[in-house]
Amino acid sequence: MAHELLVINPGSTSTKISWYSDLEERWTETVSHDPEVLSSFHGTADQYRFRMDTIEDALKTKGHSMDDLTGVVGRGGIVDPIPGGTYKVDEVLLQRLRSGKPWDHASNLGGILADAIASPRGIPALIVDPVSVDELDDVARLTGLPELPKVSLNHALNVKATVRKAASELLVDWREHNFVVVHLGGGMTVCAHRKGRLSDFYSGNEYGPFAPERAGTLPAGDLVSLCFSGTISLGDLKKRLAGKGGVMAYLGTSDMREVAKRASEGDEKASLVRNSMSYQVGCAIGSMAAAMAGDVKAILFTGGISHDSDFVASVQKKVQWIAPCLIYPGEGEMRALAEGAIRVLTGEEEAKSYSDTVKGDL
């Protein structure tokens, strides 16, 4: 008998919903929300009823009933540092998701909505590989200032799903080999995945290459001077770093398709910015390979920008001497969530306990 699974992925202005029978996708629906409507709620947790109505309407339209489900899985959200894996939603996790700390992120609703649907029906509510997965090597945490350690926030869900997929195709155990994984999207993660662990990474939020919307590594002294210059507020500066930084700051767009078009039409600035991002991604890959002493089974490209074969090829030219490059375009978050849940529902893995595993303070 197939496991009937509902997958919920709340975004900042949308709710994405999928129904899987085992690993066969029956349907996926992305419902866009009016930003003005969402802004009327005090916090993300207050959107619960609004988002639940969205899910119920989608199920009704598709002719499915929640009573047919054998499990529900939601996007993990911003939680305390935990190792990767599939976690059952418990009261401690719910409390953490509702707290809205360190920031109020739409993905926090994933586990909340999953539990609200699953609990009355006595079926599992799960989350998989949230962005705060922390498997860093201790040597990777130090930054030069003890009060500013490296915090693990990255595209763990897609990274780990991509590693599993590549290892399956290469006929190797993903827990016994090393990979460099490059998630190319509006945000960016370049990571060392060492024998089953995301052991180090660069993220466009604070480290490494700049991304379409994020500034990446910046000159620390000049950034401090800007902070105290009196010319920009804290809120505006944070938006410049994540949202209006990177390619957006240089070219006024974060759409890499538009950037590629402008470059092909002779826009020298667009070409320079595109080439610079490619250069920085290549350098980051080399750094992550060095973190694993050059022992790399393959370099994996994923995320939306991986559809741009010319951009990926420009990076490959810089790094293919390290290891073979494999391309997995797109994000595949819904399937990655489904895969994590199905591994638990079929008994391949045991669901982890958030309350038993959490490292940080509530």
C-alpha positions as CSV (number, residue, x, y, z in Angstrom):
1,M,0.0,0.0,0.0
2,A,1.4,3.4,-1.0
3,H,2.2,6.1,1.5
4,E,0.1,9.2,0.8
5,L,2.2,12.2,1.7
6,L,1.4,16.0,1.7
7,V,4.4,18.2,1.2
8,I,4.2,21.9,2.4
9,N,6.7,24.6,1.5
10,P,5.7,28.1,2.7
11,G,7.6,30.9,1.0
12,S,7.8,34.6,1.6
13,T,5.0,35.3,-0.9
14,S,3.7,31.9,-1.8
15,T,2.7,28.5,-0.5
16,K,3.8,25.4,-2.5
17,I,1.9,22.2,-1.9
18,S,2.5,18.7,-3.3
19,W,0.8,15.3,-3.0
20,Y,3.0,12.3,-3.3
21,S,2.1,8.6,-3.4
22,D,5.4,7.1,-2.2
23,L,7.8,9.0,-4.5
24,E,5.4,9.5,-7.3
25,E,4.3,13.1,-7.5
26,R,0.5,13.3,-8.1
27,W,0.4,17.1,-8.3
28,T,2.0,20.3,-7.2
29,E,0.4,23.7,-6.7
30,T,2.1,27.0,-6.0
31,V,-0.3,29.6,-4.6
32,S,0.9,33.2,-4.8
33,H,-0.1,35.6,-2.0
34,D,-0.6,39.4,-2.1
35,P,2.4,40.9,-0.2
36,E,0.0,43.5,1.3
37,V,-2.2,40.8,2.7
38,L,0.7,39.0,4.3
39,S,2.1,42.3,5.7
40,S,-1.2,42.8,7.6
41,F,-0.2,39.9,9.9
42,H,1.9,40.8,13.0
43,G,4.3,37.9,12.5
44,T,4.7,34.8,10.4
45,A,3.1,32.5,12.9
46,D,0.0,34.6,12.7
47,Q,-0.4,33.6,9.1
48,Y,-1.2,30.1,10.2
49,R,-5.0,30.2,9.5
50,F,-4.5,32.1,6.2
51,R,-2.0,29.5,4.9
52,M,-4.1,26.6,6.2
53,D,-7.1,27.9,4.2
54,T,-4.8,27.9,1.1
55,I,-3.9,24.3,1.7
56,E,-7.4,23.2,2.3
57,D,-8.6,25.0,-0.9
58,A,-5.9,23.3,-3.0
59,L,-6.8,19.9,-1.7
60,K,-10.5,20.5,-2.3
61,T,-9.7,21.6,-5.9
62,K,-7.6,18.5,-6.5
63,G,-10.2,16.2,-5.0
64,H,-8.0,14.9,-2.2
65,S,-8.9,14.6,1.5
66,M,-6.5,15.0,4.4
67,D,-8.0,11.9,5.9
68,D,-6.3,9.8,3.2
69,L,-2.8,10.9,4.3
70,T,-0.3,8.7,6.0
71,G,2.2,11.5,6.7
72,V,2.8,15.2,6.3
73,V,6.2,16.9,5.8
74,G,6.9,20.6,6.0
75,R,9.9,22.9,5.2
76,G,12.1,23.0,8.2
77,G,12.5,26.7,9.0
78,I,15.0,28.5,11.1
79,V,15.7,26.3,14.1
80,D,18.5,25.7,16.5
81,P,21.7,24.0,15.1
82,I,21.0,20.3,14.4
83,P,22.6,17.6,12.2
84,G,21.0,16.8,8.9
85,G,18.2,14.3,8.7
86,T,14.4,13.9,9.0
87,Y,12.9,15.1,12.3
88,K,9.5,14.4,13.9
89,V,7.7,17.6,14.9
90,D,7.5,17.7,18.7
91,E,6.4,20.3,21.2
92,V,9.9,21.7,21.6
93,L,10.3,22.1,17.8
94,L,6.9,23.8,17.6
95,Q,7.9,26.2,20.3
96,R,11.0,27.0,18.4
97,L,9.3,27.5,15.1
98,R,6.7,29.9,16.6
99,S,9.4,32.0,18.3
100,G,10.4,33.7,15.1
101,K,14.1,33.9,16.2
102,P,16.7,34.7,15.1
103,W,14.4,36.0,12.4
104,D,10.8,35.5,11.4
105,H,11.0,33.3,8.3
106,A,8.1,31.9,6.3
107,S,9.5,28.4,6.2
108,N,8.9,28.2,10.0
109,L,5.3,27.6,9.1
110,G,6.1,24.3,7.4
111,G,6.4,22.3,10.6
112,I,3.6,24.1,12.3
113,L,1.2,23.4,9.4
114,A,2.4,19.8,9.1
115,D,1.7,19.2,12.8
116,A,-1.7,20.8,12.7
117,I,-2.8,18.4,9.8
118,A,-1.1,15.3,11.2
119,S,-1.8,15.4,14.9
120,P,-5.6,15.0,14.8
121,R,-5.2,12.1,12.4
122,G,-2.5,10.3,14.4
123,I,0.1,10.3,11.5
124,P,3.7,11.5,11.5
125,A,4.5,15.2,11.0
126,L,8.1,15.7,9.8
127,I,10.6,18.3,8.7
128,V,13.8,17.5,6.6
129,D,17.2,19.2,6.6
130,P,16.3,22.7,7.6
131,V,18.6,25.6,6.7
132,S,20.2,25.6,10.1
133,V,21.7,22.1,9.7
134,D,25.0,22.2,11.5
135,E,27.6,19.6,10.8
136,L,30.6,21.9,10.6
137,D,34.1,20.8,11.4
138,D,35.3,22.6,14.5
139,V,38.2,24.2,12.6
140,A,35.6,25.8,10.2
141,R,33.8,27.7,13.0
142,L,36.6,30.1,13.9
143,T,36.6,33.4,12.1
144,G,39.3,35.5,13.7
145,L,37.0,37.1,16.3
146,P,35.8,34.7,19.1
147,E,32.5,36.6,19.5
148,L,31.7,36.1,15.8
149,P,31.9,32.4,15.1
150,K,30.7,31.0,11.8
151,V,27.0,30.2,12.0
152,S,25.7,27.3,9.8
153,L,22.8,28.6,7.6
154,N,22.7,27.2,4.0
155,H,20.8,25.3,1.4
156,A,21.1,22.0,3.3
157,L,17.9,20.4,1.9
158,N,18.9,20.7,-1.7
159,V,22.6,20.1,-1.1
160,K,22.0,16.8,0.7
161,A,19.4,15.6,-1.8
162,T,21.8,16.4,-4.6
163,V,24.6,14.4,-2.9
164,R,22.3,11.4,-2.5
165,K,21.3,11.6,-6.2
166,A,24.8,11.9,-7.5
167,A,26.1,9.1,-5.3
168,S,23.3,6.8,-6.5
169,E,24.2,7.5,-10.1
170,L,27.9,6.9,-9.4
171,L,27.0,3.7,-7.6
172,V,28.7,4.8,-4.4
173,D,27.6,5.3,-0.8
174,W,27.1,9.0,-0.2
175,R,28.4,8.6,3.3
176,E,31.8,7.3,2.2
177,H,32.8,9.9,-0.4
178,N,33.5,13.6,-0.5
179,F,31.7,16.1,-2.8
180,V,31.8,19.8,-3.4
181,V,28.2,21.0,-3.9
182,V,27.4,24.4,-5.6
183,H,23.8,25.7,-5.1
184,L,23.4,28.5,-7.6
185,G,20.3,30.6,-6.9
186,G,19.2,34.0,-5.7
187,G,21.2,32.9,-2.7
188,M,24.3,30.7,-3.0
189,T,25.9,27.9,-1.1
190,V,29.3,26.4,-2.0
191,C,30.0,23.6,0.4
192,A,32.3,20.7,1.3
193,H,30.2,17.6,1.9
194,R,32.6,15.2,3.7
195,K,31.5,11.6,4.0
196,G,27.9,12.4,4.8
197,R,28.5,15.7,6.6
198,L,28.2,19.3,5.4
199,S,31.5,20.1,7.0
200,D,32.2,23.6,5.6
201,F,30.5,26.1,3.3
202,Y,30.4,29.6,1.9
203,S,27.1,31.3,1.7
204,G,26.2,34.5,-0.2
205,N,24.6,35.8,3.0
206,E,27.9,36.4,4.7
207,Y,30.7,34.5,3.1
208,G,32.1,33.6,-0.2
209,P,31.0,34.6,-3.7
210,F,28.4,37.3,-4.2
211,A,25.1,36.1,-5.5
212,P,22.3,37.6,-7.6
213,E,20.8,39.2,-4.4
214,R,23.5,38.8,-1.8
215,A,26.8,40.5,-1.1
216,G,29.0,37.6,0.0
217,T,32.4,38.4,1.5
218,L,33.1,42.1,2.0
219,P,36.1,44.1,3.2
220,A,35.6,44.1,6.9
221,G,37.2,47.4,7.7
222,D,35.3,49.3,5.0
223,L,32.1,47.7,6.1
224,V,32.6,48.8,9.7
225,S,33.3,52.4,8.4
226,L,30.1,52.3,6.4
227,C,28.2,51.1,9.5
228,F,29.4,54.2,11.4
229,S,29.3,56.7,8.6
230,G,25.8,57.9,9.4
231,T,24.8,57.5,5.8
232,I,22.8,54.3,6.1
233,S,20.5,52.8,8.7
234,L,20.9,49.3,10.1
235,G,17.8,48.0,8.4
236,D,18.9,49.4,5.0
237,L,22.3,48.0,5.3
238,K,21.0,44.5,6.1
239,K,18.8,44.8,2.9
240,R,21.9,45.8,1.0
241,L,23.7,42.7,2.2
242,A,20.9,40.2,1.6
243,G,18.2,41.2,-0.9
244,K,19.8,44.2,-2.7
245,G,23.4,43.1,-2.8
246,G,25.5,41.2,-5.3
247,V,24.4,41.4,-8.9
248,M,21.3,43.5,-7.9
249,A,23.6,46.2,-6.5
250,Y,25.7,46.4,-9.6
251,L,23.0,46.0,-12.3
252,G,19.6,46.7,-10.8
253,T,18.4,43.2,-11.5
254,S,18.9,39.8,-9.9
255,D,17.5,37.9,-13.0
256,M,20.6,36.2,-14.3
257,R,18.8,35.5,-17.6
258,E,18.5,39.2,-18.1
259,V,22.2,39.7,-17.2
260,A,23.2,37.0,-19.7
261,K,21.1,38.7,-22.4
262,R,22.7,42.1,-21.6
263,A,26.2,40.6,-21.7
264,S,25.5,39.0,-25.1
265,E,24.3,42.3,-26.5
266,G,27.6,44.0,-25.6
267,D,26.9,45.4,-22.1
268,E,30.4,45.4,-20.7
269,K,29.4,46.0,-17.1
270,A,26.9,43.1,-17.2
271,S,29.6,40.9,-18.7
272,L,32.1,41.9,-16.0
273,V,29.7,41.2,-13.2
274,R,28.7,37.8,-14.6
275,N,32.3,36.9,-15.1
276,S,33.2,38.0,-11.6
277,M,30.5,35.9,-10.1
278,S,31.7,32.9,-12.1
279,Y,35.3,33.7,-11.0
280,Q,34.4,33.8,-7.3
281,V,32.3,30.6,-7.5
282,G,35.3,28.9,-9.0
283,C,37.6,30.2,-6.3
284,A,35.1,29.0,-3.6
285,I,35.0,25.5,-5.1
286,G,38.8,25.3,-5.0
287,S,38.7,26.4,-1.4
288,M,36.2,23.7,-0.4
289,A,38.2,21.1,-2.3
290,A,41.3,22.2,-0.3
291,A,39.2,21.7,2.9
292,M,39.0,18.0,1.9
293,A,42.7,17.8,0.9
294,G,41.7,17.5,-2.8
295,D,39.9,14.2,-2.1
296,V,36.7,15.0,-4.1
297,K,34.6,12.4,-5.9
298,A,32.7,15.0,-7.9
299,I,31.7,18.6,-8.1
300,L,27.9,19.0,-8.1
301,F,26.0,22.0,-9.5
302,T,22.4,22.6,-8.6
303,G,19.9,25.5,-8.1
304,G,18.1,27.6,-10.7
305,I,21.2,29.2,-12.3
306,S,22.5,25.8,-13.1
307,H,20.0,25.9,-16.1
308,D,22.4,28.5,-17.6
309,S,24.8,26.1,-19.3
310,D,27.2,28.9,-20.4
311,F,27.6,30.2,-16.8
312,V,28.2,26.6,-15.5
313,A,30.6,25.9,-18.3
314,S,32.6,29.1,-17.4
315,V,32.9,27.8,-13.8
316,Q,33.7,24.2,-15.0
317,K,36.7,25.5,-16.9
318,K,38.2,26.7,-13.7
319,V,37.6,23.6,-11.6
320,Q,37.2,20.5,-13.7
321,W,40.8,19.6,-13.0
322,I,39.8,18.9,-9.4
323,A,37.0,16.3,-10.1
324,P,34.3,15.5,-12.6
325,C,31.4,18.1,-12.7
326,L,27.8,16.8,-12.6
327,I,24.9,19.2,-13.3
328,Y,21.5,18.9,-11.5
329,P,19.6,22.1,-12.5
330,G,16.7,23.4,-10.3
331,E,16.0,23.2,-6.7
332,G,13.9,20.1,-6.2
333,E,12.9,21.1,-2.7
334,M,9.5,19.4,-2.8
335,R,10.9,16.0,-3.9
336,A,13.8,16.4,-1.4
337,L,11.2,16.8,1.4
338,A,9.2,13.9,0.1
339,E,12.3,11.7,-0.1
340,G,13.3,12.5,3.5
341,A,9.8,11.7,4.7
342,I,9.4,8.5,2.7
343,R,12.7,7.2,4.1
344,V,11.1,7.4,7.6
345,L,7.7,6.2,6.6
346,T,9.1,3.1,4.9
347,G,11.5,2.3,7.8
348,E,14.6,3.0,5.9
349,E,15.5,5.6,8.5
350,E,14.3,6.4,12.0
351,A,13.0,9.9,12.5
352,K,15.3,12.0,14.7
353,S,14.1,13.8,17.8
354,Y,14.6,17.6,17.7
355,S,14.2,17.9,21.5
356,D,16.9,15.3,22.1
357,T,19.2,16.6,19.4
358,V,19.1,20.4,19.7
359,K,22.3,22.1,20.5
360,G,21.2,25.7,21.1
361,D,19.0,27.4,23.7
362,L,15.3,28.0,23.2
